Amino acid sequence: MNYKAFYEDVVDWINQANQAAARYGMHTEQFWAWVADSSAAISKKHQDNRLVIKQMLMLVNWLEEVYESNTSRVRDIK
């Protein structure tokens, strides 16, 4: 596996995730559909390598934590 190419894809994906969050909002179905589809595409691109799958799952979990943190902060303000 070409680790350098994979981690370049990860950096690009994180940047695209930030753009998708700004475009759709993290609370929307469109955003989470983009997350699921794009992370699956990267996994397939790298032949569903176990490291790739685990890395993409970690990134999706990270986005979920960011979303939950932002959601709880909004609830605390109200």
mmJSON file of the N, C-alpha and C atoms, coordinates in Angstrom:
{"data_MODEL":{"atom_site":{
"group_PDB":["ATOM","ATOM","ATOM","ATOM","ATOM","ATOM","ATOM","ATOM","ATOM","ATOM","ATOM","ATOM","ATOM","ATOM","ATOM","ATOM","ATOM","ATOM","ATOM","ATOM","ATOM","ATOM","ATOM","ATOM","ATOM","ATOM","ATOM","ATOM","ATOM","ATOM","ATOM","ATOM","ATOM","ATOM","ATOM","ATOM","ATOM","ATOM","ATOM","ATOM","ATOM","ATOM","ATOM","ATOM","ATOM","ATOM","ATOM","ATOM","ATOM","ATOM","ATOM","ATOM","ATOM","ATOM","ATOM","ATOM","ATOM","ATOM","ATOM","ATOM","ATOM","ATOM","ATOM","ATOM","ATOM","ATOM","ATOM","ATOM","ATOM","ATOM","ATOM","ATOM","ATOM","ATOM","ATOM","ATOM","ATOM","ATOM","ATOM","ATOM","ATOM","ATOM","ATOM","ATOM","ATOM","ATOM","ATOM","ATOM","ATOM","ATOM","ATOM","ATOM","ATOM","ATOM","ATOM","ATOM","ATOM","ATOM","ATOM","ATOM","ATOM","ATOM","ATOM","ATOM","ATOM","ATOM","ATOM","ATOM","ATOM","ATOM","ATOM","ATOM","ATOM","ATOM","ATOM","ATOM","ATOM","ATOM","ATOM","ATOM","ATOM","ATOM","ATOM","ATOM","ATOM","ATOM","ATOM","ATOM","ATOM","ATOM","ATOM","ATOM","ATOM","ATOM","ATOM","ATOM","ATOM","ATOM","ATOM","ATOM","ATOM","ATOM","ATOM","ATOM","ATOM","ATOM","ATOM","ATOM","ATOM","ATOM","ATOM","ATOM","ATOM","ATOM","ATOM","ATOM","ATOM","ATOM","ATOM","ATOM","ATOM","ATOM","ATOM","ATOM","ATOM","ATOM","ATOM","ATOM","ATOM","ATOM","ATOM","ATOM","ATOM","ATOM","ATOM","ATOM","ATOM","ATOM","ATOM","ATOM","ATOM","ATOM","ATOM","ATOM","ATOM","ATOM","ATOM","ATOM","ATOM","ATOM","ATOM","ATOM","ATOM","ATOM","ATOM","ATOM","ATOM","ATOM","ATOM","ATOM","ATOM","ATOM","ATOM","ATOM","ATOM","ATOM","ATOM","ATOM","ATOM","ATOM","ATOM","ATOM","ATOM","ATOM","ATOM","ATOM","ATOM","ATOM","ATOM","ATOM","ATOM","ATOM","ATOM","ATOM","ATOM","ATOM","ATOM","ATOM","ATOM","ATOM","ATOM","ATOM","ATOM","ATOM"],
"id":[1,2,3,4,5,6,7,8,9,10,11,12,13,14,15,16,17,18,19,20,21,22,23,24,25,26,27,28,29,30,31,32,33,34,35,36,37,38,39,40,41,42,43,44,45,46,47,48,49,50,51,52,53,54,55,56,57,58,59,60,61,62,63,64,65,66,67,68,69,70,71,72,73,74,75,76,77,78,79,80,81,82,83,84,85,86,87,88,89,90,91,92,93,94,95,96,97,98,99,100,101,102,103,104,105,106,107,108,109,110,111,112,113,114,115,116,117,118,119,120,121,122,123,124,125,126,127,128,129,130,131,132,133,134,135,136,137,138,139,140,141,142,143,144,145,146,147,148,149,150,151,152,153,154,155,156,157,158,159,160,161,162,163,164,165,166,167,168,169,170,171,172,173,174,175,176,177,178,179,180,181,182,183,184,185,186,187,188,189,190,191,192,193,194,195,196,197,198,199,200,201,202,203,204,205,206,207,208,209,210,211,212,213,214,215,216,217,218,219,220,221,222,223,224,225,226,227,228,229,230,231,232,233,234],
"type_symbol":["N","C","C","N","C","C","N","C","C","N","C","C","N","C","C","N","C","C","N","C","C","N","C","C","N","C","C","N","C","C","N","C","C","N","C","C","N","C","C","N","C","C","N","C","C","N","C","C","N","C","C","N","C","C","N","C","C","N","C","C","N","C","C","N","C","C","N","C","C","N","C","C","N","C","C","N","C","C","N","C","C","N","C","C","N","C","C","N","C","C","N","C","C","N","C","C","N","C","C","N","C","C","N","C","C","N","C","C","N","C","C","N","C","C","N","C","C","N","C","C","N","C","C","N","C","C","N","C","C","N","C","C","N","C","C","N","C","C","N","C","C","N","C","C","N","C","C","N","C","C","N","C","C","N","C","C","N","C","C","N","C","C","N","C","C","N","C","C","N","C","C","N","C","C","N","C","C","N","C","C","N","C","C","N","C","C","N","C","C","N","C","C","N","C","C","N","C","C","N","C","C","N","C","C","N","C","C","N","C","C","N","C","C","N","C","C","N","C","C","N","C","C","N","C","C","N","C","C","N","C","C","N","C","C"],
"label_atom_id":["N","CA","C","N","CA","C","N","CA","C","N","CA","C","N","CA","C","N","CA","C","N","CA","C","N","CA","C","N","CA","C","N","CA","C","N","CA","C","N","CA","C","N","CA","C","N","CA","C","N","CA","C","N","CA","C","N","CA","C","N","CA","C","N","CA","C","N","CA","C","N","CA","C","N","CA","C","N","CA","C","N","CA","C","N","CA","C","N","CA","C","N","CA","C","N","CA","C","N","CA","C","N","CA","C","N","CA","C","N","CA","C","N","CA","C","N","CA","C","N","CA","C","N","CA","C","N","CA","C","N","CA","C","N","CA","C","N","CA","C","N","CA","C","N","CA","C","N","CA","C","N","CA","C","N","CA","C","N","CA","C","N","CA","C","N","CA","C","N","CA","C","N","CA","C","N","CA","C","N","CA","C","N","CA","C","N","CA","C","N","CA","C","N","CA","C","N","CA","C","N","CA","C","N","CA","C","N","CA","C","N","CA","C","N","CA","C","N","CA","C","N","CA","C","N","CA","C","N","CA","C","N","CA","C","N","CA","C","N","CA","C","N","CA","C","N","CA","C","N","CA","C","N","CA","C","N","CA","C","N","CA","C","N","CA","C","N","CA","C","N","CA","C"],
"label_alt_id":[null,null,null,null,null,null,null,null,null,null,null,null,null,null,null,null,null,null,null,null,null,null,null,null,null,null,null,null,null,null,null,null,null,null,null,null,null,null,null,null,null,null,null,null,null,null,null,null,null,null,null,null,null,null,null,null,null,null,null,null,null,null,null,null,null,null,null,null,null,null,null,null,null,null,null,null,null,null,null,null,null,null,null,null,null,null,null,null,null,null,null,null,null,null,null,null,null,null,null,null,null,null,null,null,null,null,null,null,null,null,null,null,null,null,null,null,null,null,null,null,null,null,null,null,null,null,null,null,null,null,null,null,null,null,null,null,null,null,null,null,null,null,null,null,null,null,null,null,null,null,null,null,null,null,null,null,null,null,null,null,null,null,null,null,null,null,null,null,null,null,null,null,null,null,null,null,null,null,null,null,null,null,null,null,null,null,null,null,null,null,null,null,null,null,null,null,null,null,null,null,null,null,null,null,null,null,null,null,null,null,null,null,null,null,null,null,null,null,null,null,null,null,null,null,null,null,null,null,null,null,null,null,null,null],
"label_comp_id":["MET","MET","MET","ASN","ASN","ASN","TYR","TYR","TYR","LYS","LYS","LYS","ALA","ALA","ALA","PHE","PHE","PHE","TYR","TYR","TYR","GLU","GLU","GLU","ASP","ASP","ASP","VAL","VAL","VAL","VAL","VAL","VAL","ASP","ASP","ASP","TRP","TRP","TRP","ILE","ILE","ILE","ASN","ASN","ASN","GLN","GLN","GLN","ALA","ALA","ALA","ASN","ASN","ASN","GLN","GLN","GLN","ALA","ALA","ALA","ALA","ALA","ALA","ALA","ALA","ALA","ARG","ARG","ARG","TYR","TYR","TYR","GLY","GLY","GLY","MET","MET","MET","HIS","HIS","HIS","THR","THR","THR","GLU","GLU","GLU","GLN","GLN","GLN","PHE","PHE","PHE","TRP","TRP","TRP","ALA","ALA","ALA","TRP","TRP","TRP","VAL","VAL","VAL","ALA","ALA","ALA","ASP","ASP","ASP","SER","SER","SER","SER","SER","SER","ALA","ALA","ALA","ALA","ALA","ALA","ILE","ILE","ILE","SER","SER","SER","LYS","LYS","LYS","LYS","LYS","LYS","HIS","HIS","HIS","GLN","GLN","GLN","ASP","ASP","ASP","ASN","ASN","ASN","ARG","ARG","ARG","LEU","LEU","LEU","VAL","VAL","VAL","ILE","ILE","ILE","LYS","LYS","LYS","GLN","GLN","GLN","MET","MET","MET","LEU","LEU","LEU","MET","MET","MET","LEU","LEU","LEU","VAL","VAL","VAL","ASN","ASN","ASN","TRP","TRP","TRP","LEU","LEU","LEU","GLU","GLU","GLU","GLU","GLU","GLU","VAL","VAL","VAL","TYR","TYR","TYR","GLU","GLU","GLU","SER","SER","SER","ASN","ASN","ASN","THR","THR","THR","SER","SER","SER","ARG","ARG","ARG","VAL","VAL","VAL","ARG","ARG","ARG","ASP","ASP","ASP","ILE","ILE","ILE","LYS","LYS","LYS"],
"label_asym_id":["A","A","A","A","A","A","A","A","A","A","A","A","A","A","A","A","A","A","A","A","A","A","A","A","A","A","A","A","A","A","A","A","A","A","A","A","A","A","A","A","A","A","A","A","A","A","A","A","A","A","A","A","A","A","A","A","A","A","A","A","A","A","A","A","A","A","A","A","A","A","A","A","A","A","A","A","A","A","A","A","A","A","A","A","A","A","A","A","A","A","A","A","A","A","A","A","A","A","A","A","A","A","A","A","A","A","A","A","A","A","A","A","A","A","A","A","A","A","A","A","A","A","A","A","A","A","A","A","A","A","A","A","A","A","A","A","A","A","A","A","A","A","A","A","A","A","A","A","A","A","A","A","A","A","A","A","A","A","A","A","A","A","A","A","A","A","A","A","A","A","A","A","A","A","A","A","A","A","A","A","A","A","A","A","A","A","A","A","A","A","A","A","A","A","A","A","A","A","A","A","A","A","A","A","A","A","A","A","A","A","A","A","A","A","A","A","A","A","A","A","A","A","A","A","A","A","A","A","A","A","A","A","A","A"],
"label_entity_id":["1","1","1","1","1","1","1","1","1","1","1","1","1","1","1","1","1","1","1","1","1","1","1","1","1","1","1","1","1","1","1","1","1","1","1","1","1","1","1","1","1","1","1","1","1","1","1","1","1","1","1","1","1","1","1","1","1","1","1","1","1","1","1","1","1","1","1","1","1","1","1","1","1","1","1","1","1","1","1","1","1","1","1","1","1","1","1","1","1","1","1","1","1","1","1","1","1","1","1","1","1","1","1","1","1","1","1","1","1","1","1","1","1","1","1","1","1","1","1","1","1","1","1","1","1","1","1","1","1","1","1","1","1","1","1","1","1","1","1","1","1","1","1","1","1","1","1","1","1","1","1","1","1","1","1","1","1","1","1","1","1","1","1","1","1","1","1","1","1","1","1","1","1","1","1","1","1","1","1","1","1","1","1","1","1","1","1","1","1","1","1","1","1","1","1","1","1","1","1","1","1","1","1","1","1","1","1","1","1","1","1","1","1","1","1","1","1","1","1","1","1","1","1","1","1","1","1","1","1","1","1","1","1","1"],
"label_seq_id":[1,1,1,2,2,2,3,3,3,4,4,4,5,5,5,6,6,6,7,7,7,8,8,8,9,9,9,10,10,10,11,11,11,12,12,12,13,13,13,14,14,14,15,15,15,16,16,16,17,17,17,18,18,18,19,19,19,20,20,20,21,21,21,22,22,22,23,23,23,24,24,24,25,25,25,26,26,26,27,27,27,28,28,28,29,29,29,30,30,30,31,31,31,32,32,32,33,33,33,34,34,34,35,35,35,36,36,36,37,37,37,38,38,38,39,39,39,40,40,40,41,41,41,42,42,42,43,43,43,44,44,44,45,45,45,46,46,46,47,47,47,48,48,48,49,49,49,50,50,50,51,51,51,52,52,52,53,53,53,54,54,54,55,55,55,56,56,56,57,57,57,58,58,58,59,59,59,60,60,60,61,61,61,62,62,62,63,63,63,64,64,64,65,65,65,66,66,66,67,67,67,68,68,68,69,69,69,70,70,70,71,71,71,72,72,72,73,73,73,74,74,74,75,75,75,76,76,76,77,77,77,78,78,78],
"pdbx_PDB_ins_code":[null,null,null,null,null,null,null,null,null,null,null,null,null,null,null,null,null,null,null,null,null,null,null,null,null,null,null,null,null,null,null,null,null,null,null,null,null,null,null,null,null,null,null,null,null,null,null,null,null,null,null,null,null,null,null,null,null,null,null,null,null,null,null,null,null,null,null,null,null,null,null,null,null,null,null,null,null,null,null,null,null,null,null,null,null,null,null,null,null,null,null,null,null,null,null,null,null,null,null,null,null,null,null,null,null,null,null,null,null,null,null,null,null,null,null,null,null,null,null,null,null,null,null,null,null,null,null,null,null,null,null,null,null,null,null,null,null,null,null,null,null,null,null,null,null,null,null,null,null,null,null,null,null,null,null,null,null,null,null,null,null,null,null,null,null,null,null,null,null,null,null,null,null,null,null,null,null,null,null,null,null,null,null,null,null,null,null,null,null,null,null,null,null,null,null,null,null,null,null,null,null,null,null,null,null,null,null,null,null,null,null,null,null,null,null,null,null,null,null,null,null,null,null,null,null,null,null,null,null,null,null,null,null,null],
"Cartn_x":[0.84,0.0,0.887,0.437,1.148,0.628,1.333,0.894,0.891,1.869,1.939,0.704,0.331,-0.854,-2.112,-2.191,-3.361,-3.467,-2.384,-2.464,-2.633,-2.225,-2.571,-4.082,-4.663,-6.118,-6.826,-6.26,-6.849,-6.849,-5.737,-5.657,-6.682,-6.775,-7.763,-9.183,-9.438,-10.771,-11.143,-10.208,-10.487,-10.837,-10.09,-10.4,-11.774,-12.087,-13.399,-14.512,-14.243,-15.234,-15.548,-14.52,-14.741,-15.601,-15.339,-16.129,-17.574,-17.736,-19.084,-19.863,-19.186,-19.844,-20.303,-19.471,-19.844,-20.991,-20.968,-21.983,-23.324,-23.328,-24.581,-24.98,-23.97,-24.206,-24.077,-23.456,-23.223,-24.504,-25.57,-26.828,-27.693,-27.201,-28.041,-27.736,-28.758,-28.615,-27.626,-27.605,-26.691,-25.239,-24.922,-23.551,-23.159,-23.99,-23.631,-23.642,-24.474,-24.431,-23.099,-22.654,-21.36,-20.251,-20.295,-19.278,-19.231,-20.382,-20.435,-19.935,-20.429,-20.052,-18.574,-18.078,-16.688,-15.7,-16.036,-15.129,-15.12,-16.261,-16.309,-15.511,-15.572,-14.834,-13.327,-12.861,-11.426,-11.033,-11.863,-11.571,-11.487,-12.442,-12.425,-11.203,-10.874,-9.716,-8.443,-8.365,-7.174,-7.423,-8.277,-8.552,-9.031,-9.8,-10.358,-9.298,-8.12,-7.046,-7.527,-7.175,-7.64,-7.241,-6.035,-5.599,-6.464,-6.76,-7.568,-8.961,-9.563,-10.903,-10.883,-9.9,-9.812,-9.57,-8.739,-8.461,-9.715,-10.449,-11.657,-12.734,-12.84,-13.788,-13.428,-12.137,-11.69,-12.067,-11.904,-12.243,-13.745,-14.543,-15.995,-16.387,-15.791,-16.063,-15.679,-14.556,-14.109,-15.158,-15.693,-16.731,-17.976,-18.332,-19.491,-19.266,-18.049,-17.74,-17.816,-17.325,-17.417,-18.881,-19.683,-21.11,-21.78,-21.521,-22.128,-21.682,-20.421,-19.903,-20.603,-20.747,-21.421,-22.891,-23.531,-24.939,-25.163,-24.312,-24.474,-24.186,-23.268,-22.969,-24.183,-24.865,-26.059,-27.145,-27.312,-28.321,-28.015,-26.731,-26.353,-26.656,-26.594,-26.863,-28.343,-29.191,-30.638,-31.073],
"Cartn_y":[-1.176,0.0,1.243,2.24,3.505,4.406,4.379,5.13,6.634,7.111,8.548,8.996,8.25,8.588,8.533,7.522,7.401,8.602,8.944,10.059,11.401,11.521,12.719,12.751,11.578,11.499,11.869,11.471,11.805,13.321,13.962,15.426,16.098,15.644,16.202,15.976,14.779,14.45,15.353,15.598,16.48,17.88,18.382,19.698,19.7,18.64,18.533,18.402,17.709,17.577,18.949,19.759,21.123,21.924,21.778,22.475,21.965,20.646,20.064,20.508,20.597,21.065,22.511,23.333,24.732,24.833,23.991,24.033,23.512,22.347,21.687,21.919,22.104,22.104,20.684,20.538,19.198,18.519,19.274,18.731,18.143,18.177,17.76,16.336,15.76,14.426,14.453,15.554,15.677,15.574,16.229,16.183,14.765,14.065,12.725,11.72,11.958,11.111,11.325,12.584,12.863,12.165,12.245,11.603,10.104,9.455,8.009,7.637,8.35,8.022,8.284,9.413,9.765,8.902,8.548,7.68,6.275,5.807,4.502,4.525,5.631,5.746,5.673,6.311,6.248,4.826,4.166,2.779,1.892,2.051,1.253,1.59,2.872,3.302,2.605,2.352,1.723,0.245,-0.386,-1.829,-2.306,-1.478,-1.832,-2.371,-1.764,-2.109,-1.877,-2.765,-2.693,-1.383,-0.909,0.365,1.509,1.483,2.539,2.562,1.401,1.329,1.863,1.44,1.912,3.419,3.94,5.381,6.162,5.686,6.399,6.311,5.173,5.061,6.035,6.155,7.087,8.525,8.874,10.225,10.477,9.489,9.629,9.783,8.987,9.117,10.497,11.006,12.349,13.388,13.279,14.214,14.104,12.881,12.688,13.37,13.266,13.919,15.438,15.977,17.423,17.843,17.08,17.381,17.34,16.285,16.146,17.265,17.638,18.726,20.038,20.314,21.547,21.532,20.384,20.254,20.458,19.882,20.05,21.484,22.145,23.543,24.426,24.147,24.921,24.677,23.423,23.116,23.845,23.929,24.598,26.09,26.681,28.113,28.394,27.484,27.699,27.554],
"Cartn_z":[0.0,0.0,0.0,-0.7,-0.76,0.369,1.504,2.683,2.443,1.713,1.437,0.664,-0.351,-1.144,-0.28,0.572,1.435,2.371,3.033,3.984,3.283,2.052,1.268,1.032,0.763,0.613,1.914,3.043,4.343,4.549,4.261,4.408,3.503,2.265,1.338,1.857,2.394,2.901,4.069,4.974,6.112,5.621,4.66,4.089,3.438,2.698,2.055,3.097,4.189,5.265,5.866,6.047,6.545,5.575,4.29,3.278,3.253,3.364,3.373,4.608,5.746,6.966,6.803,6.174,5.948,4.943,3.931,2.869,3.359,4.009,4.381,5.838,6.708,8.147,8.663,9.816,10.359,10.823,10.97,11.452,10.331,9.091,7.966,7.497,6.916,6.326,5.153,4.398,3.262,3.71,4.825,5.316,5.685,6.454,6.91,5.763,4.744,3.546,2.832,2.749,2.138,2.921,4.238,5.076,4.785,4.79,4.571,3.173,2.171,0.783,0.519,1.0,0.701,1.48,2.708,3.457,2.872,2.398,1.731,0.433,-0.289,-1.552,-1.318,-0.264,0.041,0.412,1.189,1.561,0.318,-0.569,-1.806,-2.663,-2.754,-3.542,-3.077,-1.783,-1.215,-0.884,-1.712,-1.668,-0.298,0.381,1.694,2.65,2.576,3.497,4.927,5.819,7.211,7.893,7.656,8.224,7.695,6.423,5.803,6.433,6.555,7.146,8.573,9.361,10.754,10.812,9.931,9.921,9.559,8.56,8.153,9.232,9.908,11.024,12.143,12.413,13.439,13.059,11.799,11.361,11.437,11.079,11.186,12.652,13.522,14.961,15.467,14.988,15.363,14.96,13.73,13.286,14.162,14.534,15.415,16.762,17.291,18.563,18.438,17.33,17.103,17.052,16.325,16.216,17.596,18.35,19.677,20.613,20.532,21.364,21.021,19.741,19.311,19.696,19.582,19.92,21.413,22.238,23.683,24.103,23.433,23.738,23.448,22.334,21.976,23.002,23.438,24.462,25.769,26.123,27.362,27.332,26.14,25.987,26.191,25.736,25.826,27.216],
"occupancy":[1.0,1.0,1.0,1.0,1.0,1.0,1.0,1.0,1.0,1.0,1.0,1.0,1.0,1.0,1.0,1.0,1.0,1.0,1.0,1.0,1.0,1.0,1.0,1.0,1.0,1.0,1.0,1.0,1.0,1.0,1.0,1.0,1.0,1.0,1.0,1.0,1.0,1.0,1.0,1.0,1.0,1.0,1.0,1.0,1.0,1.0,1.0,1.0,1.0,1.0,1.0,1.0,1.0,1.0,1.0,1.0,1.0,1.0,1.0,1.0,1.0,1.0,1.0,1.0,1.0,1.0,1.0,1.0,1.0,1.0,1.0,1.0,1.0,1.0,1.0,1.0,1.0,1.0,1.0,1.0,1.0,1.0,1.0,1.0,1.0,1.0,1.0,1.0,1.0,1.0,1.0,1.0,1.0,1.0,1.0,1.0,1.0,1.0,1.0,1.0,1.0,1.0,1.0,1.0,1.0,1.0,1.0,1.0,1.0,1.0,1.0,1.0,1.0,1.0,1.0,1.0,1.0,1.0,1.0,1.0,1.0,1.0,1.0,1.0,1.0,1.0,1.0,1.0,1.0,1.0,1.0,1.0,1.0,1.0,1.0,1.0,1.0,1.0,1.0,1.0,1.0,1.0,1.0,1.0,1.0,1.0,1.0,1.0,1.0,1.0,1.0,1.0,1.0,1.0,1.0,1.0,1.0,1.0,1.0,1.0,1.0,1.0,1.0,1.0,1.0,1.0,1.0,1.0,1.0,1.0,1.0,1.0,1.0,1.0,1.0,1.0,1.0,1.0,1.0,1.0,1.0,1.0,1.0,1.0,1.0,1.0,1.0,1.0,1.0,1.0,1.0,1.0,1.0,1.0,1.0,1.0,1.0,1.0,1.0,1.0,1.0,1.0,1.0,1.0,1.0,1.0,1.0,1.0,1.0,1.0,1.0,1.0,1.0,1.0,1.0,1.0,1.0,1.0,1.0,1.0,1.0,1.0,1.0,1.0,1.0,1.0,1.0,1.0,1.0,1.0,1.0,1.0,1.0,1.0],
"B_iso_or_equiv":[0.0,0.0,0.0,0.0,0.0,0.0,0.0,0.0,0.0,0.0,0.0,0.0,0.0,0.0,0.0,0.0,0.0,0.0,0.0,0.0,0.0,0.0,0.0,0.0,0.0,0.0,0.0,0.0,0.0,0.0,0.0,0.0,0.0,0.0,0.0,0.0,0.0,0.0,0.0,0.0,0.0,0.0,0.0,0.0,0.0,0.0,0.0,0.0,0.0,0.0,0.0,0.0,0.0,0.0,0.0,0.0,0.0,0.0,0.0,0.0,0.0,0.0,0.0,0.0,0.0,0.0,0.0,0.0,0.0,0.0,0.0,0.0,0.0,0.0,0.0,0.0,0.0,0.0,0.0,0.0,0.0,0.0,0.0,0.0,0.0,0.0,0.0,0.0,0.0,0.0,0.0,0.0,0.0,0.0,0.0,0.0,0.0,0.0,0.0,0.0,0.0,0.0,0.0,0.0,0.0,0.0,0.0,0.0,0.0,0.0,0.0,0.0,0.0,0.0,0.0,0.0,0.0,0.0,0.0,0.0,0.0,0.0,0.0,0.0,0.0,0.0,0.0,0.0,0.0,0.0,0.0,0.0,0.0,0.0,0.0,0.0,0.0,0.0,0.0,0.0,0.0,0.0,0.0,0.0,0.0,0.0,0.0,0.0,0.0,0.0,0.0,0.0,0.0,0.0,0.0,0.0,0.0,0.0,0.0,0.0,0.0,0.0,0.0,0.0,0.0,0.0,0.0,0.0,0.0,0.0,0.0,0.0,0.0,0.0,0.0,0.0,0.0,0.0,0.0,0.0,0.0,0.0,0.0,0.0,0.0,0.0,0.0,0.0,0.0,0.0,0.0,0.0,0.0,0.0,0.0,0.0,0.0,0.0,0.0,0.0,0.0,0.0,0.0,0.0,0.0,0.0,0.0,0.0,0.0,0.0,0.0,0.0,0.0,0.0,0.0,0.0,0.0,0.0,0.0,0.0,0.0,0.0,0.0,0.0,0.0,0.0,0.0,0.0,0.0,0.0,0.0,0.0,0.0,0.0],
"pdbx_formal_charge":[null,null,null,null,null,null,null,null,null,null,null,null,null,null,null,null,null,null,null,null,null,null,null,null,null,null,null,null,null,null,null,null,null,null,null,null,null,null,null,null,null,null,null,null,null,null,null,null,null,null,null,null,null,null,null,null,null,null,null,null,null,null,null,null,null,null,null,null,null,null,null,null,null,null,null,null,null,null,null,null,null,null,null,null,null,null,null,null,null,null,null,null,null,null,null,null,null,null,null,null,null,null,null,null,null,null,null,null,null,null,null,null,null,null,null,null,null,null,null,null,null,null,null,null,null,null,null,null,null,null,null,null,null,null,null,null,null,null,null,null,null,null,null,null,null,null,null,null,null,null,null,null,null,null,null,null,null,null,null,null,null,null,null,null,null,null,null,null,null,null,null,null,null,null,null,null,null,null,null,null,null,null,null,null,null,null,null,null,null,null,null,null,null,null,null,null,null,null,null,null,null,null,null,null,null,null,null,null,null,null,null,null,null,null,null,null,null,null,null,null,null,null,null,null,null,null,null,null,null,null,null,null,null,null],
"auth_seq_id":[1,1,1,2,2,2,3,3,3,4,4,4,5,5,5,6,6,6,7,7,7,8,8,8,9,9,9,10,10,10,11,11,11,12,12,12,13,13,13,14,14,14,15,15,15,16,16,16,17,17,17,18,18,18,19,19,19,20,20,20,21,21,21,22,22,22,23,23,23,24,24,24,25,25,25,26,26,26,27,27,27,28,28,28,29,29,29,30,30,30,31,31,31,32,32,32,33,33,33,34,34,34,35,35,35,36,36,36,37,37,37,38,38,38,39,39,39,40,40,40,41,41,41,42,42,42,43,43,43,44,44,44,45,45,45,46,46,46,47,47,47,48,48,48,49,49,49,50,50,50,51,51,51,52,52,52,53,53,53,54,54,54,55,55,55,56,56,56,57,57,57,58,58,58,59,59,59,60,60,60,61,61,61,62,62,62,63,63,63,64,64,64,65,65,65,66,66,66,67,67,67,68,68,68,69,69,69,70,70,70,71,71,71,72,72,72,73,73,73,74,74,74,75,75,75,76,76,76,77,77,77,78,78,78],
"auth_comp_id":["MET","MET","MET","ASN","ASN","ASN","TYR","TYR","TYR","LYS","LYS","LYS","ALA","ALA","ALA","PHE","PHE","PHE","TYR","TYR","TYR","GLU","GLU","GLU","ASP","ASP","ASP","VAL","VAL","VAL","VAL","VAL","VAL","ASP","ASP","ASP","TRP","TRP","TRP","ILE","ILE","ILE","ASN","ASN","ASN","GLN","GLN","GLN","ALA","ALA","ALA","ASN","ASN","ASN","GLN","GLN","GLN","ALA","ALA","ALA","ALA","ALA","ALA","ALA","ALA","ALA","ARG","ARG","ARG","TYR","TYR","TYR","GLY","GLY","GLY","MET","MET","MET","HIS","HIS","HIS","THR","THR","THR","GLU","GLU","GLU","GLN","GLN","GLN","PHE","PHE","PHE","TRP","TRP","TRP","ALA","ALA","ALA","TRP","TRP","TRP","VAL","VAL","VAL","ALA","ALA","ALA","ASP","ASP","ASP","SER","SER","SER","SER","SER","SER","ALA","ALA","ALA","ALA","ALA","ALA","ILE","ILE","ILE","SER","SER","SER","LYS","LYS","LYS","LYS","LYS","LYS","HIS","HIS","HIS","GLN","GLN","GLN","ASP","ASP","ASP","ASN","ASN","ASN","ARG","ARG","ARG","LEU","LEU","LEU","VAL","VAL","VAL","ILE","ILE","ILE","LYS","LYS","LYS","GLN","GLN","GLN","MET","MET","MET","LEU","LEU","LEU","MET","MET","MET","LEU","LEU","LEU","VAL","VAL","VAL","ASN","ASN","ASN","TRP","TRP","TRP","LEU","LEU","LEU","GLU","GLU","GLU","GLU","GLU","GLU","VAL","VAL","VAL","TYR","TYR","TYR","GLU","GLU","GLU","SER","SER","SER","ASN","ASN","ASN","THR","THR","THR","SER","SER","SER","ARG","ARG","ARG","VAL","VAL","VAL","ARG","ARG","ARG","ASP","ASP","ASP","ILE","ILE","ILE","LYS","LYS","LYS"],
"auth_asym_id":["A","A","A","A","A","A","A","A","A","A","A","A","A","A","A","A","A","A","A","A","A","A","A","A","A","A","A","A","A","A","A","A","A","A","A","A","A","A","A","A","A","A","A","A","A","A","A","A","A","A","A","A","A","A","A","A","A","A","A","A","A","A","A","A","A","A","A","A","A","A","A","A","A","A","A","A","A","A","A","A","A","A","A","A","A","A","A","A","A","A","A","A","A","A","A","A","A","A","A","A","A","A","A","A","A","A","A","A","A","A","A","A","A","A","A","A","A","A","A","A","A","A","A","A","A","A","A","A","A","A","A","A","A","A","A","A","A","A","A","A","A","A","A","A","A","A","A","A","A","A","A","A","A","A","A","A","A","A","A","A","A","A","A","A","A","A","A","A","A","A","A","A","A","A","A","A","A","A","A","A","A","A","A","A","A","A","A","A","A","A","A","A","A","A","A","A","A","A","A","A","A","A","A","A","A","A","A","A","A","A","A","A","A","A","A","A","A","A","A","A","A","A","A","A","A","A","A","A","A","A","A","A","A","A"],
"auth_atom_id":["N","CA","C","N","CA","C","N","CA","C","N","CA","C","N","CA","C","N","CA","C","N","CA","C","N","CA","C","N","CA","C","N","CA","C","N","CA","C","N","CA","C","N","CA","C","N","CA","C","N","CA","C","N","CA","C","N","CA","C","N","CA","C","N","CA","C","N","CA","C","N","CA","C","N","CA","C","N","CA","C","N","CA","C","N","CA","C","N","CA","C","N","CA","C","N","CA","C","N","CA","C","N","CA","C","N","CA","C","N","CA","C","N","CA","C","N","CA","C","N","CA","C","N","CA","C","N","CA","C","N","CA","C","N","CA","C","N","CA","C","N","CA","C","N","CA","C","N","CA","C","N","CA","C","N","CA","C","N","CA","C","N","CA","C","N","CA","C","N","CA","C","N","CA","C","N","CA","C","N","CA","C","N","CA","C","N","CA","C","N","CA","C","N","CA","C","N","CA","C","N","CA","C","N","CA","C","N","CA","C","N","CA","C","N","CA","C","N","CA","C","N","CA","C","N","CA","C","N","CA","C","N","CA","C","N","CA","C","N","CA","C","N","CA","C","N","CA","C","N","CA","C","N","CA","C","N","CA","C","N","CA","C","N","CA","C","N","CA","C","N","CA","C"],
"pdbx_PDB_model_num":[1,1,1,1,1,1,1,1,1,1,1,1,1,1,1,1,1,1,1,1,1,1,1,1,1,1,1,1,1,1,1,1,1,1,1,1,1,1,1,1,1,1,1,1,1,1,1,1,1,1,1,1,1,1,1,1,1,1,1,1,1,1,1,1,1,1,1,1,1,1,1,1,1,1,1,1,1,1,1,1,1,1,1,1,1,1,1,1,1,1,1,1,1,1,1,1,1,1,1,1,1,1,1,1,1,1,1,1,1,1,1,1,1,1,1,1,1,1,1,1,1,1,1,1,1,1,1,1,1,1,1,1,1,1,1,1,1,1,1,1,1,1,1,1,1,1,1,1,1,1,1,1,1,1,1,1,1,1,1,1,1,1,1,1,1,1,1,1,1,1,1,1,1,1,1,1,1,1,1,1,1,1,1,1,1,1,1,1,1,1,1,1,1,1,1,1,1,1,1,1,1,1,1,1,1,1,1,1,1,1,1,1,1,1,1,1,1,1,1,1,1,1,1,1,1,1,1,1,1,1,1,1,1,1]
}}}
